[in-house]
Amino acid sequence: MPSLANANALLLDVFLTHLRVDRGVSPRTLASYRLDIQAYLRTLEKAGLNPLKIQREQLTEYLWQKKAEGREPTSVARYIATLRAFYRFLILEEKITRDPAALLSSPKKHERLPKSLSVEEVSALMTSVQGRKPASIRMRAMLEVMYAAGLRVGELTQLRMDNVDLKVGYVRVLGKGSKERIVPIGERARLAVQSWLDVRPTLPASIKTIFVSNKKRAMSPVQFWRLIQKAAIQAGIQKPVTPHVLRHSFASHLVQNGADLRAVQEMLGHSSIATTQIYTHLSRSFLQESHKKYHPRA
């Protein structure tokens, strides 16, 4: 009969395979699930408890321990989501008959508004990339596409030649969970990409991505992260600028100018409208600031 530790290791492996194959979660999300469930199973092993025989009260106690360790509400909420997914899987596999995580309630999260750039700062970022060198043309194209379509950095660096239609003006993106979406891009982004394609070096057929490094390899997210920070310094922007900040700026500016929230959700690739609704708070904040600044009796 296998030890509890060996049985738990097998259980974890099957669960992660389910997430990767059946649910198509991203490698980053998969790693997060792995760490959370490993920590949970180790805690149970130390107490001699079997995860298949856990009661709701024991799960609650585990979460209280996490909270007592000083974990943020967002972290505790993540643990709850992980445990719910884990025990739903065990129900589906008929390893348990009652779900101890079904009635767990998530703690109230502190609402954090995403950081974004102003329209003027975005313009400064774009114009900071000057010159006719291929590296400058490539960077301008990457910035324009990211801001035009609100892409995640991994989506931008993995954008393939056959994912872009410059005549119609759209990009086809493979996002989280292998979900595909089509996002329009404007004239500036189209011209910037065409300028890059005009100077893009001849590459082996095996390299399908549009944006490649100076070493003629697919551009990595880390490489682009460094390049955007350099561009922000050149633009004189006095706040942290990351690829994700540019994505938030895309969404913020759309909402501030009256874009439909459902359309923004679709373009961002959010699975839930609740994730996109954070930008309505940004929109209200923007309106309040405008009112205070320009109303004669504010």
N, C-alpha and C positions, 0 to 999 in steps of 0.2 A: 504494500500500500504506500503510495507516494507521500512524502512529508507535506505539511501545510505550505511550506515555502515553495516546494516544487509544484504543487497543485495551483498555487496562486500565480506562479510564473507562467504556467500553461494557460491559465484563465486570462491573464493579461495579454499574452501573445495572440490568442484567438480574438479577443476584443479589439485589439489594434488592427488585426487583419480585416475584421468587419468594418472598422472605420475607414480604412484605406481602400478596400475593394468595393464594399457595398455602398458606402456613403460618400466616397471620393473626397475625404477631407484633405486639406493641404498638408505638406510636410511639417510646417510650423505648428499647425493645430494638432497634428498627430503627436508631435514632441511634447506639447503642453499636456495632452491627455495622458501620455506615458508617465510624465513626471508626477502628475497629481495622483494617478491610480497607484503608482509604485509607492508613493509616500503613504497613501491610505492603507495599502496592503501590509506595509512594514509595521505600521502602528497596530494593526490587528494581530499580526504575527507575534509582536512583543507581548500582547495581552492574551495570546493563545485563543484568539477568536477566529471563527470561520466566516468569510465574507458571504457565504451562502446561507448563513443562519443569523444574520444581523437583523436587529429590530430598529424601528424608526428612532426610538429613544437613544440607542447607541450611536446612530448617525448624527443625531442632534448634539450629543455630547462631544463627538469628534469635531464638529464644526465650531462648537463653543471653545474648544481648545485652540483651534486656529485663530479665532477672534481674540482669545486671551493672549496669544503670541504677538498681538499688535498688527494682525493682517488687516489690510484695507477692505472696506465693504465690497469693492470690485473683485478682490481676490477671493473673498468668501463666496460671492455670487458665482465665481468661476468654479470653485470646488463643488458647489451645489449642482451646477449644470453638468459637471463631469460625472458626479455620482448618479444623477438621474439617467444620463446616457448609459452608464455602466450597468445599472440595474434594469433598465428597459431592455438592454441586450440580453441579460440573464433570463428575463421573462420570455423573450422570443426564443431563446435556446432551450427553454423548459428546464432550466437548472434550478429555478425557484418558482414558487406559485404566487407569492405575494411580494409586491414591490415596496420595500421599506423607504425608498426615496420619493415616492409619489406625492406625499403631502409636505415635503420640505418647502419652506418659503424663503425666497431670496431677501437678503437685507436691502434696505433702501440705499441706493448708491448716491454718492455726492456727484451732482451733475457738473461735469467739466466741459466747458465749451472748447471745441477744437481751435487750435491756433491757426491763424490765416494771415495772409498779406493783404494790404490794400490794393486797389486797382493800380495806383501810382507805383507801388513797390513792385508789382508784377511787371509793369512796363519797364521799370528801371532794371529789373533782373534780365529781361529779354534784350534790352539795348546794351547791357554790359558785355554781351558776347559779340564782339566785333571781329572783322577781318575776313580774309578769303582763304585762310588755311582750312583744310578739311576738318580738323578737330573743332574749330570754331563753328563751322557750318553744321557739323553733326550735333554739337551741343545746342545750338539755336533750334534745330529741328526737334530735338528731344524735349526741350523746354516748351516749345509751342504745342507739341502733341500732348504732352502731359497736362498742360493747362487747358487745352481745347477739349480734351475728352475726360479729364478727371481720373486718369489711370493710376493704379497702384504701381509702385516702382518695378515690381516683378513683371507686371503686365506690359509695361513699357519696354523693358529690356528683352522680353521674350516675343515682342511683336515681330511677326514674320512678313516677308515680302508679299505673300498672298493674303495677308490680313488687312491690307490697305487698298482702298479704291480712291485714287486721287481725282478721278473724273467726277464721280458722284459726290465724294467728300465724306467718307466714313472709315472707321476702323472696326474690325471684328476682333473682339477681345475674349480670351479664355480666362475667366476669373476663378474665384474660390469655388471649390467643389466641382471643378470642370464645367461651370456654367458659362455658356456663351452669351454675349450681348453685343449689339451693334450700336456704336456711338458716333454721331456726326462730328465732323471737324470743320472749322472755318477756312476761309481763303488764306489767312496768314500761315496756318499750320500746313496747309496743302503746299503752298509755295516753298516753305522751309524744308519740308520733306523732299520735294522735287529737287531743290538745290543740293541736298545731301546725296540723293541718288545720282545726281550728275557727277559727283566727285568720289562716290563710294568706290573703294578699290575692288578690283576683280578678286573674287574669293572662291575657294573650293565649293563645289555644289553641295557639300554636306552642311555648310553654314547657311541657314535659312533666315536668321534674324536680320532685321533691317539695320540695327545699330550695332556696330562692332568697335572694338577697342583699337588703339594704335598698333597693337600686335596682331591685328586681323583675326581676332577671336570675338565670340559673342560678348557684348558688354555685360558686366555683372552689376547687380544692384549696388554693391559696395563702391564700385568705381564711379557710378553715376552720383551716388551720395556725396562722394568727395568732390566731384566736379561742380555740383550745384552749390556746395558750400563756398567753393572758390569763386563762383559767379556772384554769389550774394555779397561777398567781401568786396569784389570789384564794383558792385552796384551801390555800395555804401549803405546796405541795409543793416540796421542796428539790432536785429533780433535773430534768433536761430532760424535757419531756413533748411528744411529737409524736403525730400520728395513728397512726403506725406502732407507737409504744410501747403505745398502747391496744389495737391489734390483737394485739401480742405478749402483752399482759396477758390478753386473752380466751383465747388458746391455753394460756398457762401455767397459768391457774387451772383450766381444764378438766382438763388432764393431772394437776395436783397433786391434784385431787379424784377421780381414777380413771377419767377418760373414756378410751374406746377410741381408740388412736392413728389407726386408719383413719377413724373418724368425724371426728376433728379434722382430718385431712388433707382429707376431703371438704368440711368446712365452710370451711376456709381457702382451698380451691381450688388446693392444691398438686398439681402433676402427678406428683410422685414422693414416695413415703413417706420417702425419705432426707431430704428437706427438712424434713419434720415431725418427724423423729426427734430434732432438736436439743432439743425440749421434754422428752424423756425425761431429758436431763442436768439440766434445770432442776428436774424432779420429784425426781431423786435428791438434788440440792443442797438442795432444800426439806426433804426427809425427814431429811437429815443435820443440818441446822440445828435442826429440831424435836427430834430425838433429843438433840442436845447441850444444848439449852435446857431440856428437860423431864425427861430421864432422871436419876434421883437419883445415878447413879454414872458419868455420862458424863464 
